[in-house]
């Protein structure tokens, strides 16, 4: 298994072990994003509802926020799989608070297969706005591999 595939599998396992089972998973229509989603979802028991969103490939933060705001309110935990720089910029845009080291790390380097775990205090996804989330954790693939030094990719 290639490193990227292993990183996606580990990310899914980390989410499962952390009891962060998504109610809905959304991925870009790009081949690698769909593969990443498939590998991550394999870690979860049972079926996770997922969809492919054609409009998030290389989307701007504004567009990604619009997509996020369309999430059904019954969804409590959302897993979104996409591309940089858009997803890194989105996570930074959303995170108004959180662990300072994680915030700085995420802003400095957002490698492929990283997880930005964000918590929102909102009743409706339509209420999502800049700085409204708390960065619960920022987890890099190198951390999940047990590497001492973060790999930029």
C-alpha positions in Angstrom: 0.0 0.0 0.0 1.4 3.4 -0.9 2.0 6.0 1.8 -0.9 8.2 0.8 -3.3 5.3 0.9 -1.9 4.2 4.3 -2.3 7.8 5.6 -6.0 7.8 4.5 -6.5 4.5 6.2 -4.8 5.7 9.4 -6.9 8.9 9.4 -10.1 6.9 9.3 -8.9 4.7 12.1 -7.9 7.7 14.2 -11.5 9.1 13.7 -13.1 5.8 14.7 -10.8 5.4 17.7 -11.7 8.9 18.8 -15.4 8.1 18.4 -15.8 10.7 15.7 -18.1 8.7 13.4 -19.4 11.0 10.6 -23.1 11.2 10.0 -22.3 12.3 6.5 -19.1 12.3 4.4 -18.6 14.6 1.5 -15.7 14.4 -1.0 -14.5 16.2 -4.1 -15.1 14.4 -7.4 -11.3 14.1 -8.0 -10.1 10.5 -8.2 -7.6 10.9 -5.2 -10.2 12.5 -3.0 -12.7 9.7 -3.7 -10.0 7.1 -3.0 -9.1 8.9 0.3 -12.7 8.9 1.3 -13.1 5.2 0.5 -10.0 4.2 2.5 -11.0 6.4 5.5 -14.6 5.2 5.5 -13.4 1.5 5.6 -12.4 2.1 9.2 -15.9 2.7 10.3 -18.3 -0.1 11.3 -21.4 -0.1 9.1 -22.3 2.3 6.4 -21.5 6.0 6.4 -23.7 8.1 4.1 -21.5 9.8 1.7 -21.7 11.9 -1.4 -19.5 13.2 -4.1 -19.7 17.0 -4.5 -18.6 18.1 -8.0 -18.2 21.7 -7.1 -15.6 21.5 -4.4 -12.6 20.5 -6.6 -10.2 23.5 -6.4 -13.0 25.6 -4.9 -12.5 28.9 -3.1 -13.1 29.4 0.6 -16.3 31.3 -0.2 -17.7 28.4 -2.2 -16.6 25.8 0.3 -18.4 27.8 3.1 -21.5 27.9 0.9 -21.4 24.1 0.5 -20.8 23.7 4.2 -23.9 25.9 5.0 -26.0 23.5 2.9 -25.3 20.6 5.2 -28.6 19.2 6.6 -29.1 20.2 10.2 -29.6 16.6 11.3 -25.9 16.1 10.5 -23.9 16.4 13.8 -20.5 15.1 12.5 -19.4 15.9 9.0 -16.3 14.5 7.2 -15.2 16.6 4.3 -12.4 15.4 1.9 -11.0 17.9 -0.6 -7.9 19.7 -1.8 -5.5 22.4 -0.8 -5.1 25.2 -0.8 -8.9 25.5 -0.4 -9.4 23.1 2.5 -6.5 24.5 4.4 -7.7 28.0 3.9 -11.3 26.9 5.0 -10.0 25.3 8.2 -8.0 28.4 9.0 -11.0 30.7 8.2 -13.3 28.7 10.4 -11.0 28.2 13.4 -11.4 31.2 15.7 -10.1 29.4 18.8 -8.3 26.3 19.9 -5.0 25.1 21.1 -2.4 27.7 20.2 0.2 25.2 19.0 -2.3 23.4 16.8 -3.6 26.7 15.4 0.0 27.8 14.5 0.9 24.3 13.1 -2.3 24.3 10.9 -1.6 27.8 9.6 2.1 27.0 8.9 1.7 23.7 7.2 -1.4 21.7 6.2 -0.1 18.5 4.6 -2.1 16.0 2.5 -4.3 13.8 4.6 -4.2 16.1 7.6 -7.3 16.3 9.8 -8.6 19.6 11.2 -11.2 18.6 13.7 -13.5 21.6 14.3 -16.3 22.1 16.8 -19.1 24.5 16.1 -21.5 25.9 18.6 -24.4 26.4 16.2 -27.9 25.0 15.8 -27.8 25.2 12.1 -25.0 24.7 9.5 -26.3 27.8 7.8 -25.0 29.8 10.8 -21.4 28.8 10.1 -19.2 31.9 9.9 -15.6 33.1 10.0 -13.9 32.2 13.3 -17.0 30.4 14.6 -15.3 27.1 15.2 -12.9 25.8 17.9 -10.0 23.8 16.6 -10.4 20.6 18.6 -7.3 19.0 17.1 -5.0 19.3 14.2 -3.6 15.9 13.3 -1.0 15.3 10.6 -0.3 12.0 8.8 3.2 12.1 10.1 1.9 12.2 13.7 -0.3 9.2 13.0 2.7 7.4 11.5 4.7 8.2 14.6 7.3 10.3 12.8 9.3 12.6 15.0 9.5 15.5 12.4 6.4 16.6 10.4 6.6 15.8 6.8 5.4 18.7 4.6 3.4 16.3 2.5 
